[in-house]
Every structure is written in structure tokens, then in C-alpha cells.
């Protein structure tokens, strides 16, 4: 299983949220609808959850070998 990569817009939206920007402010800055920003955040969240699950599995296997 490969680690999913964020698209440039997904990465930009995630970083803006991490800076404390509101969805409405991000939408205004990007010239898109609020729902578009929410859609990109949802896609990014799903990808990040998959990456986190993959990392958990890799770390679990590593711990199993160290036991």
C-alpha cells in the first residue's frame, strides 16, 4: 500500500486551516465556494487517515520484530 499524496490545492487548504483560517476566509481568498473548500478538506482528511493507518501498521510490525 502506498502513502496517498495530497494534491496541491488539498495541501494549501490544509495548511491554511492549520494557520487558523476559517473555511469562509479560505474560500474567499481562493475565489471558490465554501463547499469546495470543505470538499478539499474532506478529501485531504481521508488521505491523511489512510497515511496514519499505514504508519500505525508499519510501526506495529516493527514493534513485533523487536519483541
HTML snippet that shows the backbone in 3Dmol.js (N, CA, C, O; Angstrom):
<script src="https://3Dmol.org/build/3Dmol-min.js"></script>
<div id="view" style="width:600px;height:400px;position:relative"></div>
<script>
const pdb = `
ATOM      1  N   UNK A   1       0.853  -1.181   0.000  1.00  0.00           N
ATOM      2  CA  UNK A   1       0.000   0.000   0.000  1.00  0.00           C
ATOM      3  C   UNK A   1       0.891   1.234   0.000  1.00  0.00           C
ATOM      4  O   UNK A   1       1.817   1.333   0.805  1.00  0.00           O
ATOM      5  N   UNK A   2       0.618   2.167  -0.892  1.00  0.00           N
ATOM      6  CA  UNK A   2       1.409   3.388  -0.964  1.00  0.00           C
ATOM      7  C   UNK A   2       0.758   4.494  -0.135  1.00  0.00           C
ATOM      8  O   UNK A   2      -0.442   4.472   0.140  1.00  0.00           O
ATOM      9  N   UNK A   3       1.572   5.440   0.243  1.00  0.00           N
ATOM     10  CA  UNK A   3       1.079   6.574   1.026  1.00  0.00           C
ATOM     11  C   UNK A   3       0.407   7.557   0.065  1.00  0.00           C
ATOM     12  O   UNK A   3       1.030   8.008  -0.897  1.00  0.00           O
ATOM     13  N   UNK A   4      -0.866   7.893   0.324  1.00  0.00           N
ATOM     14  CA  UNK A   4      -1.550   8.828  -0.573  1.00  0.00           C
ATOM     15  C   UNK A   4      -0.968  10.230  -0.438  1.00  0.00           C
ATOM     16  O   UNK A   4      -0.653  10.681   0.663  1.00  0.00           O
ATOM     17  N   UNK A   5      -0.830  10.904  -1.561  1.00  0.00           N
ATOM     18  CA  UNK A   5      -0.301  12.266  -1.567  1.00  0.00           C
ATOM     19  C   UNK A   5      -1.441  13.268  -1.706  1.00  0.00           C
ATOM     20  O   UNK A   5      -2.418  13.030  -2.416  1.00  0.00           O
ATOM     21  N   UNK A   6      -1.295  14.373  -1.024  1.00  0.00           N
ATOM     22  CA  UNK A   6      -2.270  15.451  -1.158  1.00  0.00           C
ATOM     23  C   UNK A   6      -2.016  16.192  -2.460  1.00  0.00           C
ATOM     24  O   UNK A   6      -0.871  16.383  -2.871  1.00  0.00           O
ATOM     25  N   UNK A   7      -3.099  16.606  -3.101  1.00  0.00           N
ATOM     26  CA  UNK A   7      -2.952  17.447  -4.289  1.00  0.00           C
ATOM     27  C   UNK A   7      -2.491  18.827  -3.816  1.00  0.00           C
ATOM     28  O   UNK A   7      -2.615  19.145  -2.633  1.00  0.00           O
ATOM     29  N   UNK A   8      -1.964  19.643  -4.719  1.00  0.00           N
ATOM     30  CA  UNK A   8      -1.525  20.986  -4.313  1.00  0.00           C
ATOM     31  C   UNK A   8      -2.633  21.795  -3.636  1.00  0.00           C
ATOM     32  O   UNK A   8      -2.371  22.484  -2.650  1.00  0.00           O
ATOM     33  N   UNK A   9      -3.863  21.725  -4.145  1.00  0.00           N
ATOM     34  CA  UNK A   9      -4.947  22.501  -3.530  1.00  0.00           C
ATOM     35  C   UNK A   9      -5.324  21.926  -2.177  1.00  0.00           C
ATOM     36  O   UNK A   9      -5.631  22.680  -1.254  1.00  0.00           O
ATOM     37  N   UNK A  10      -5.309  20.604  -2.038  1.00  0.00           N
ATOM     38  CA  UNK A  10      -5.604  19.995  -0.736  1.00  0.00           C
ATOM     39  C   UNK A  10      -4.558  20.417   0.287  1.00  0.00           C
ATOM     40  O   UNK A  10      -4.888  20.761   1.422  1.00  0.00           O
ATOM     41  N   UNK A  11      -3.300  20.388  -0.123  1.00  0.00           N
ATOM     42  CA  UNK A  11      -2.223  20.794   0.781  1.00  0.00           C
ATOM     43  C   UNK A  11      -2.370  22.262   1.184  1.00  0.00           C
ATOM     44  O   UNK A  11      -2.199  22.614   2.351  1.00  0.00           O
ATOM     45  N   UNK A  12      -2.686  23.103   0.218  1.00  0.00           N
ATOM     46  CA  UNK A  12      -2.837  24.540   0.509  1.00  0.00           C
ATOM     47  C   UNK A  12      -3.971  24.780   1.496  1.00  0.00           C
ATOM     48  O   UNK A  12      -3.819  25.546   2.448  1.00  0.00           O
ATOM     49  N   UNK A  13      -5.111  24.122   1.270  1.00  0.00           N
ATOM     50  CA  UNK A  13      -6.262  24.300   2.150  1.00  0.00           C
ATOM     51  C   UNK A  13      -5.940  23.794   3.557  1.00  0.00           C
ATOM     52  O   UNK A  13      -6.274  24.450   4.543  1.00  0.00           O
ATOM     53  N   UNK A  14      -5.297  22.638   3.652  1.00  0.00           N
ATOM     54  CA  UNK A  14      -4.941  22.091   4.968  1.00  0.00           C
ATOM     55  C   UNK A  14      -4.004  23.041   5.706  1.00  0.00           C
ATOM     56  O   UNK A  14      -4.177  23.285   6.900  1.00  0.00           O
ATOM     57  N   UNK A  15      -3.021  23.572   5.005  1.00  0.00           N
ATOM     58  CA  UNK A  15      -2.078  24.495   5.645  1.00  0.00           C
ATOM     59  C   UNK A  15      -2.768  25.773   6.104  1.00  0.00           C
ATOM     60  O   UNK A  15      -2.455  26.297   7.173  1.00  0.00           O
ATOM     61  N   UNK A  16      -3.703  26.276   5.306  1.00  0.00           N
ATOM     62  CA  UNK A  16      -4.432  27.482   5.705  1.00  0.00           C
ATOM     63  C   UNK A  16      -5.301  27.225   6.932  1.00  0.00           C
ATOM     64  O   UNK A  16      -5.396  28.077   7.815  1.00  0.00           O
ATOM     65  N   UNK A  17      -5.929  26.064   6.990  1.00  0.00           N
ATOM     66  CA  UNK A  17      -6.716  25.704   8.180  1.00  0.00           C
ATOM     67  C   UNK A  17      -5.792  25.587   9.393  1.00  0.00           C
ATOM     68  O   UNK A  17      -6.129  26.038  10.488  1.00  0.00           O
ATOM     69  N   UNK A  18      -4.625  24.976   9.184  1.00  0.00           N
ATOM     70  CA  UNK A  18      -3.662  24.819  10.282  1.00  0.00           C
ATOM     71  C   UNK A  18      -3.186  26.175  10.807  1.00  0.00           C
ATOM     72  O   UNK A  18      -2.812  26.296  11.973  1.00  0.00           O
ATOM     73  N   UNK A  19      -3.201  27.184   9.950  1.00  0.00           N
ATOM     74  CA  UNK A  19      -2.826  28.542  10.362  1.00  0.00           C
ATOM     75  C   UNK A  19      -3.957  29.249  11.104  1.00  0.00           C
ATOM     76  O   UNK A  19      -3.783  30.357  11.611  1.00  0.00           O
ATOM     77  N   UNK A  20      -5.118  28.595  11.163  1.00  0.00           N
ATOM     78  CA  UNK A  20      -6.242  29.175  11.880  1.00  0.00           C
ATOM     79  C   UNK A  20      -7.249  29.905  11.009  1.00  0.00           C
ATOM     80  O   UNK A  20      -8.152  30.565  11.522  1.00  0.00           O
ATOM     81  N   UNK A  21      -7.099  29.791   9.688  1.00  0.00           N
ATOM     82  CA  UNK A  21      -8.027  30.461   8.774  1.00  0.00           C
ATOM     83  C   UNK A  21      -9.361  29.732   8.773  1.00  0.00           C
ATOM     84  O   UNK A  21      -9.406  28.508   8.899  1.00  0.00           O
ATOM     85  N   UNK A  22     -10.423  30.466   8.632  1.00  0.00           N
ATOM     86  CA  UNK A  22     -11.754  29.858   8.557  1.00  0.00           C
ATOM     87  C   UNK A  22     -12.016  29.356   7.142  1.00  0.00           C
ATOM     88  O   UNK A  22     -11.389  29.801   6.180  1.00  0.00           O
ATOM     89  N   UNK A  23     -12.942  28.434   7.038  1.00  0.00           N
ATOM     90  CA  UNK A  23     -13.325  27.913   5.728  1.00  0.00           C
ATOM     91  C   UNK A  23     -13.830  29.052   4.842  1.00  0.00           C
ATOM     92  O   UNK A  23     -13.513  29.116   3.654  1.00  0.00           O
ATOM     93  N   UNK A  24     -14.607  29.934   5.426  1.00  0.00           N
ATOM     94  CA  UNK A  24     -15.144  31.059   4.665  1.00  0.00           C
ATOM     95  C   UNK A  24     -14.030  31.968   4.144  1.00  0.00           C
ATOM     96  O   UNK A  24     -14.076  32.411   2.996  1.00  0.00           O
ATOM     97  N   UNK A  25     -13.039  32.242   4.976  1.00  0.00           N
ATOM     98  CA  UNK A  25     -11.926  33.097   4.559  1.00  0.00           C
ATOM     99  C   UNK A  25     -11.105  32.426   3.466  1.00  0.00           C
ATOM    100  O   UNK A  25     -10.690  33.078   2.508  1.00  0.00           O
ATOM    101  N   UNK A  26     -10.875  31.144   3.604  1.00  0.00           N
ATOM    102  CA  UNK A  26     -10.123  30.405   2.585  1.00  0.00           C
ATOM    103  C   UNK A  26     -10.879  30.434   1.264  1.00  0.00           C
ATOM    104  O   UNK A  26     -10.285  30.669   0.212  1.00  0.00           O
ATOM    105  N   UNK A  27     -12.179  30.198   1.312  1.00  0.00           N
ATOM    106  CA  UNK A  27     -13.000  30.220   0.100  1.00  0.00           C
ATOM    107  C   UNK A  27     -12.915  31.583  -0.581  1.00  0.00           C
ATOM    108  O   UNK A  27     -12.778  31.665  -1.802  1.00  0.00           O
ATOM    109  N   UNK A  28     -12.995  32.639   0.204  1.00  0.00           N
ATOM    110  CA  UNK A  28     -12.924  33.990  -0.358  1.00  0.00           C
ATOM    111  C   UNK A  28     -11.559  34.235  -1.008  1.00  0.00           C
ATOM    112  O   UNK A  28     -11.479  34.786  -2.106  1.00  0.00           O
ATOM    113  N   UNK A  29     -10.491  33.824  -0.324  1.00  0.00           N
ATOM    114  CA  UNK A  29      -9.140  34.020  -0.865  1.00  0.00           C
ATOM    115  C   UNK A  29      -8.924  33.241  -2.157  1.00  0.00           C
ATOM    116  O   UNK A  29      -8.274  33.728  -3.082  1.00  0.00           O
ATOM    117  N   UNK A  30      -9.470  32.032  -2.216  1.00  0.00           N
ATOM    118  CA  UNK A  30      -9.272  31.185  -3.390  1.00  0.00           C
ATOM    119  C   UNK A  30     -10.292  31.463  -4.493  1.00  0.00           C
ATOM    120  O   UNK A  30     -10.139  30.991  -5.620  1.00  0.00           O
ATOM    121  N   UNK A  31     -11.322  32.225  -4.169  1.00  0.00           N
ATOM    122  CA  UNK A  31     -12.350  32.529  -5.152  1.00  0.00           C
ATOM    123  C   UNK A  31     -13.239  31.338  -5.484  1.00  0.00           C
ATOM    124  O   UNK A  31     -13.697  31.177  -6.616  1.00  0.00           O
ATOM    125  N   UNK A  32     -13.474  30.503  -4.465  1.00  0.00           N
ATOM    126  CA  UNK A  32     -14.317  29.317  -4.644  1.00  0.00           C
ATOM    127  C   UNK A  32     -15.410  29.316  -3.583  1.00  0.00           C
ATOM    128  O   UNK A  32     -15.380  30.112  -2.644  1.00  0.00           O
ATOM    129  N   UNK A  33     -16.364  28.425  -3.738  1.00  0.00           N
ATOM    130  CA  UNK A  33     -17.439  28.301  -2.761  1.00  0.00           C
ATOM    131  C   UNK A  33     -16.938  27.623  -1.483  1.00  0.00           C
ATOM    132  O   UNK A  33     -15.972  26.860  -1.504  1.00  0.00           O
ATOM    133  N   UNK A  34     -17.606  27.914  -0.389  1.00  0.00           N
ATOM    134  CA  UNK A  34     -17.290  27.289   0.897  1.00  0.00           C
ATOM    135  C   UNK A  34     -17.313  25.765   0.781  1.00  0.00           C
ATOM    136  O   UNK A  34     -16.448  25.080   1.327  1.00  0.00           O
ATOM    137  N   UNK A  35     -18.316  25.238   0.061  1.00  0.00           N
ATOM    138  CA  UNK A  35     -18.446  23.789  -0.115  1.00  0.00           C
ATOM    139  C   UNK A  35     -17.243  23.198  -0.844  1.00  0.00           C
ATOM    140  O   UNK A  35     -16.865  22.055  -0.588  1.00  0.00           O
ATOM    141  N   UNK A  36     -16.643  23.963  -1.746  1.00  0.00           N
ATOM    142  CA  UNK A  36     -15.457  23.489  -2.457  1.00  0.00           C
ATOM    143  C   UNK A  36     -14.299  23.316  -1.485  1.00  0.00           C
ATOM    144  O   UNK A  36     -13.576  22.322  -1.546  1.00  0.00           O
ATOM    145  N   UNK A  37     -14.125  24.270  -0.600  1.00  0.00           N
ATOM    146  CA  UNK A  37     -13.076  24.163   0.422  1.00  0.00           C
ATOM    147  C   UNK A  37     -13.359  22.960   1.318  1.00  0.00           C
ATOM    148  O   UNK A  37     -12.449  22.189   1.624  1.00  0.00           O
ATOM    149  N   UNK A  38     -14.598  22.794   1.734  1.00  0.00           N
ATOM    150  CA  UNK A  38     -14.961  21.655   2.577  1.00  0.00           C
ATOM    151  C   UNK A  38     -14.708  20.335   1.857  1.00  0.00           C
ATOM    152  O   UNK A  38     -14.283  19.363   2.481  1.00  0.00           O
ATOM    153  N   UNK A  39     -14.965  20.290   0.553  1.00  0.00           N
ATOM    154  CA  UNK A  39     -14.735  19.089  -0.236  1.00  0.00           C
ATOM    155  C   UNK A  39     -13.248  18.747  -0.256  1.00  0.00           C
ATOM    156  O   UNK A  39     -12.870  17.592  -0.062  1.00  0.00           O
ATOM    157  N   UNK A  40     -12.400  19.761  -0.494  1.00  0.00           N
ATOM    158  CA  UNK A  40     -10.948  19.534  -0.490  1.00  0.00           C
ATOM    159  C   UNK A  40     -10.470  19.083   0.891  1.00  0.00           C
ATOM    160  O   UNK A  40      -9.606  18.212   0.995  1.00  0.00           O
ATOM    161  N   UNK A  41     -11.024  19.667   1.940  1.00  0.00           N
ATOM    162  CA  UNK A  41     -10.653  19.251   3.294  1.00  0.00           C
ATOM    163  C   UNK A  41     -11.059  17.802   3.552  1.00  0.00           C
ATOM    164  O   UNK A  41     -10.306  17.044   4.162  1.00  0.00           O
ATOM    165  N   UNK A  42     -12.235  17.422   3.095  1.00  0.00           N
ATOM    166  CA  UNK A  42     -12.690  16.045   3.265  1.00  0.00           C
ATOM    167  C   UNK A  42     -11.794  15.062   2.548  1.00  0.00           C
ATOM    168  O   UNK A  42     -11.445  14.019   3.101  1.00  0.00           O
ATOM    169  N   UNK A  43     -11.412  15.386   1.308  1.00  0.00           N
ATOM    170  CA  UNK A  43     -10.505  14.514   0.560  1.00  0.00           C
ATOM    171  C   UNK A  43      -9.156  14.415   1.260  1.00  0.00           C
ATOM    172  O   UNK A  43      -8.594  13.326   1.382  1.00  0.00           O
ATOM    173  N   UNK A  44      -8.641  15.542   1.716  1.00  0.00           N
ATOM    174  CA  UNK A  44      -7.351  15.543   2.400  1.00  0.00           C
ATOM    175  C   UNK A  44      -7.429  14.734   3.691  1.00  0.00           C
ATOM    176  O   UNK A  44      -6.503  13.990   4.016  1.00  0.00           O
ATOM    177  N   UNK A  45      -8.517  14.877   4.420  1.00  0.00           N
ATOM    178  CA  UNK A  45      -8.681  14.152   5.669  1.00  0.00           C
ATOM    179  C   UNK A  45      -8.677  12.643   5.433  1.00  0.00           C
ATOM    180  O   UNK A  45      -8.030  11.900   6.171  1.00  0.00           O
ATOM    181  N   UNK A  46      -9.398  12.189   4.407  1.00  0.00           N
ATOM    182  CA  UNK A  46      -9.430  10.760   4.098  1.00  0.00           C
ATOM    183  C   UNK A  46      -8.032  10.249   3.738  1.00  0.00           C
ATOM    184  O   UNK A  46      -7.638   9.162   4.160  1.00  0.00           O
ATOM    185  N   UNK A  47      -7.291  11.027   2.966  1.00  0.00           N
ATOM    186  CA  UNK A  47      -5.937  10.624   2.589  1.00  0.00           C
ATOM    187  C   UNK A  47      -5.026  10.582   3.810  1.00  0.00           C
ATOM    188  O   UNK A  47      -4.225   9.659   3.958  1.00  0.00           O
ATOM    189  N   UNK A  48      -5.147  11.577   4.682  1.00  0.00           N
ATOM    190  CA  UNK A  48      -4.303  11.616   5.878  1.00  0.00           C
ATOM    191  C   UNK A  48      -4.649  10.481   6.839  1.00  0.00           C
ATOM    192  O   UNK A  48      -3.765   9.944   7.507  1.00  0.00           O
ATOM    193  N   UNK A  49      -5.929  10.113   6.914  1.00  0.00           N
ATOM    194  CA  UNK A  49      -6.323   8.977   7.747  1.00  0.00           C
ATOM    195  C   UNK A  49      -5.714   7.688   7.220  1.00  0.00           C
ATOM    196  O   UNK A  49      -5.270   6.849   8.005  1.00  0.00           O
ATOM    197  N   UNK A  50      -5.687   7.515   5.888  1.00  0.00           N
ATOM    198  CA  UNK A  50      -5.065   6.330   5.299  1.00  0.00           C
ATOM    199  C   UNK A  50      -3.576   6.298   5.595  1.00  0.00           C
ATOM    200  O   UNK A  50      -3.027   5.248   5.930  1.00  0.00           O
ATOM    201  N   UNK A  51      -2.923   7.440   5.475  1.00  0.00           N
ATOM    202  CA  UNK A  51      -1.489   7.518   5.759  1.00  0.00           C
ATOM    203  C   UNK A  51      -1.215   7.196   7.220  1.00  0.00           C
ATOM    204  O   UNK A  51      -0.248   6.503   7.536  1.00  0.00           O
ATOM    205  N   UNK A  52      -2.059   7.695   8.107  1.00  0.00           N
ATOM    206  CA  UNK A  52      -1.901   7.428   9.534  1.00  0.00           C
ATOM    207  C   UNK A  52      -2.087   5.943   9.835  1.00  0.00           C
ATOM    208  O   UNK A  52      -1.335   5.372  10.624  1.00  0.00           O
ATOM    209  N   UNK A  53      -3.080   5.319   9.214  1.00  0.00           N
ATOM    210  CA  UNK A  53      -3.319   3.888   9.420  1.00  0.00           C
ATOM    211  C   UNK A  53      -2.141   3.070   8.909  1.00  0.00           C
ATOM    212  O   UNK A  53      -1.739   2.093   9.540  1.00  0.00           O
ATOM    213  N   UNK A  54      -1.591   3.465   7.775  1.00  0.00           N
ATOM    214  CA  UNK A  54      -0.428   2.768   7.231  1.00  0.00           C
ATOM    215  C   UNK A  54       0.761   2.889   8.178  1.00  0.00           C
ATOM    216  O   UNK A  54       1.465   1.910   8.424  1.00  0.00           O
ATOM    217  N   UNK A  55       0.982   4.081   8.703  1.00  0.00           N
ATOM    218  CA  UNK A  55       2.073   4.291   9.648  1.00  0.00           C
ATOM    219  C   UNK A  55       1.885   3.434  10.900  1.00  0.00           C
ATOM    220  O   UNK A  55       2.844   2.848  11.402  1.00  0.00           O
ATOM    221  N   UNK A  56       0.655   3.361  11.402  1.00  0.00           N
ATOM    222  CA  UNK A  56       0.365   2.522  12.567  1.00  0.00           C
ATOM    223  C   UNK A  56       0.703   1.064  12.291  1.00  0.00           C
ATOM    224  O   UNK A  56       1.276   0.383  13.141  1.00  0.00           O
ATOM    225  N   UNK A  57       0.346   0.585  11.099  1.00  0.00           N
ATOM    226  CA  UNK A  57       0.635  -0.814  10.761  1.00  0.00           C
ATOM    227  C   UNK A  57       2.130  -1.061  10.668  1.00  0.00           C
ATOM    228  O   UNK A  57       2.625  -2.078  11.155  1.00  0.00           O
ATOM    229  N   UNK A  58       2.857  -0.133  10.041  1.00  0.00           N
ATOM    230  CA  UNK A  58       4.305  -0.282   9.905  1.00  0.00           C
ATOM    231  C   UNK A  58       4.962  -0.284  11.286  1.00  0.00           C
ATOM    232  O   UNK A  58       5.840  -1.102  11.561  1.00  0.00           O
ATOM    233  N   UNK A  59       4.534   0.629  12.147  1.00  0.00           N
ATOM    234  CA  UNK A  59       5.105   0.687  13.494  1.00  0.00           C
ATOM    235  C   UNK A  59       4.746  -0.556  14.293  1.00  0.00           C
ATOM    236  O   UNK A  59       5.558  -1.034  15.084  1.00  0.00           O
ATOM    237  N   UNK A  60       3.545  -1.085  14.100  1.00  0.00           N
ATOM    238  CA  UNK A  60       3.136  -2.310  14.784  1.00  0.00           C
ATOM    239  C   UNK A  60       3.990  -3.489  14.364  1.00  0.00           C
ATOM    240  O   UNK A  60       4.383  -4.300  15.203  1.00  0.00           O
ATOM    241  N   UNK A  61       4.282  -3.597  13.085  1.00  0.00           N
ATOM    242  CA  UNK A  61       5.154  -4.681  12.592  1.00  0.00           C
ATOM    243  C   UNK A  61       6.553  -4.527  13.140  1.00  0.00           C
ATOM    244  O   UNK A  61       7.194  -5.511  13.508  1.00  0.00           O
ATOM    245  N   UNK A  62       7.037  -3.278  13.196  1.00  0.00           N
ATOM    246  CA  UNK A  62       8.372  -3.030  13.711  1.00  0.00           C
ATOM    247  C   UNK A  62       8.455  -3.434  15.182  1.00  0.00           C
ATOM    248  O   UNK A  62       9.427  -4.058  15.610  1.00  0.00           O
ATOM    249  N   UNK A  63       7.420  -3.070  15.953  1.00  0.00           N
ATOM    250  CA  UNK A  63       7.398  -3.445  17.374  1.00  0.00           C
ATOM    251  C   UNK A  63       7.346  -4.963  17.527  1.00  0.00           C
ATOM    252  O   UNK A  63       7.942  -5.519  18.449  1.00  0.00           O
ATOM    253  N   UNK A  64       6.636  -5.628  16.626  1.00  0.00           N
ATOM    254  CA  UNK A  64       6.531  -7.087  16.687  1.00  0.00           C
ATOM    255  C   UNK A  64       7.869  -7.757  16.454  1.00  0.00           C
ATOM    256  O   UNK A  64       8.151  -8.793  17.058  1.00  0.00           O
ATOM    257  N   UNK A  65       8.697  -7.193  15.596  1.00  0.00           N
ATOM    258  CA  UNK A  65      10.022  -7.746  15.337  1.00  0.00           C
ATOM    259  C   UNK A  65      10.973  -7.473  16.498  1.00  0.00           C
ATOM    260  O   UNK A  65      11.919  -8.229  16.722  1.00  0.00           O
ATOM    261  N   UNK A  66      10.722  -6.395  17.233  1.00  0.00           N
ATOM    262  CA  UNK A  66      11.613  -6.033  18.335  1.00  0.00           C
ATOM    263  C   UNK A  66      11.317  -6.843  19.592  1.00  0.00           C
ATOM    264  O   UNK A  66      12.136  -6.877  20.509  1.00  0.00           O
ATOM    265  N   UNK A  67      10.167  -7.488  19.646  1.00  0.00           N
ATOM    266  CA  UNK A  67       9.782  -8.254  20.843  1.00  0.00           C
ATOM    267  C   UNK A  67      10.554  -9.538  20.962  1.00  0.00           C
ATOM    268  O   UNK A  67      10.350 -10.295  21.911  1.00  0.00           O
TER     269      UNK A  67
END
`;
const viewer = $3Dmol.createViewer("view");
viewer.addModel(pdb, "pdb");
viewer.setStyle({}, {cartoon: {color: "spectrum"}});
viewer.zoomTo();
viewer.render();
</script>
